[in-house]
Every structure is written in structure tokens, then in C-alpha cells.
Amino acid sequence: MSSFTTVLALIVMGLVALVLVRGLFNMMKGTDANKSNKLMQLRLMLQAVAIVLIMLTLWITGGGR
């Protein structure tokens, strides 16, 4: 179970980075501000999911003890 949550957390962290880069490129272009806002909201949601998964993994594994 811990390896599953670890892999899932890594995937979500990769998605966070992808959405962050996409949002930054969209803001640099100066196009649709609404799209940039939606991307940043998605990034925050993914970050929250990543934190929960990381904490769950640490709880399952005993925090590295």
C-alpha cells in the first residue's frame, strides 16, 4: 500500500509541476487571464492532494522510523 501511495504522490507532484509551467507560460503570453486563474486554482487543488498523499504515505510507513 505504501508503494502505491508513493507512486501516486509522485504522479500528482508531476502534475502540479506541469500545471504550474503551463500557467506561467499562459501568463507570460498575456492572453486569457481567466484561463491562468483556472490553472492556478487547479494547481492549488493538486498541491493539496499531493500533501494529503505524502502525509498518508508517511503515516502508513511509520514516518521513516
C-alpha positions in Angstrom: 0.0 0.0 0.0 2.8 2.4 0.8 4.4 2.0 -2.6 1.1 2.7 -4.2 0.6 5.9 -2.3 4.3 6.8 -3.0 3.8 6.4 -6.8 0.5 8.2 -6.7 2.1 11.1 -4.8 4.9 11.3 -7.3 2.4 11.4 -10.2 0.4 14.2 -8.6 3.6 16.2 -7.9 4.5 15.8 -11.6 1.0 17.1 -12.5 1.5 20.1 -10.1 4.7 21.0 -11.9 3.1 20.6 -15.3 0.1 22.8 -14.4 2.5 25.4 -12.9 4.6 25.6 -16.0 1.5 25.8 -18.3 0.0 28.5 -16.1 3.3 30.5 -16.2 3.5 30.3 -19.9 -0.1 31.3 -20.3 0.6 34.4 -18.0 3.8 35.3 -20.0 1.8 35.3 -23.2 -0.6 37.7 -21.7 -3.6 36.0 -23.2 -6.7 34.8 -21.3 -6.4 35.8 -17.6 -9.4 33.6 -16.8 -7.5 30.5 -18.0 -4.5 31.5 -16.0 -6.7 31.8 -12.9 -8.3 28.4 -13.5 -4.9 26.8 -14.0 -3.6 28.3 -10.7 -6.7 27.0 -8.9 -6.1 23.6 -10.3 -2.5 23.8 -9.2 -3.6 24.6 -5.6 -6.1 21.7 -5.6 -3.4 19.3 -6.9 -0.9 20.5 -4.3 -3.5 19.8 -1.5 -4.0 16.3 -2.9 -0.2 15.8 -3.1 0.2 16.9 0.6 -2.5 14.5 1.7 -0.9 11.6 -0.2 2.5 12.4 1.2 1.1 12.5 4.8 -0.8 9.3 4.2 2.4 7.6 2.9 4.3 8.8 6.0 1.6 7.6 8.3 1.4 4.2 6.6 5.2 3.7 6.7 5.6 5.0 10.2 7.3 8.2 9.2 10.6 6.6 8.3 11.2 5.0 11.7 
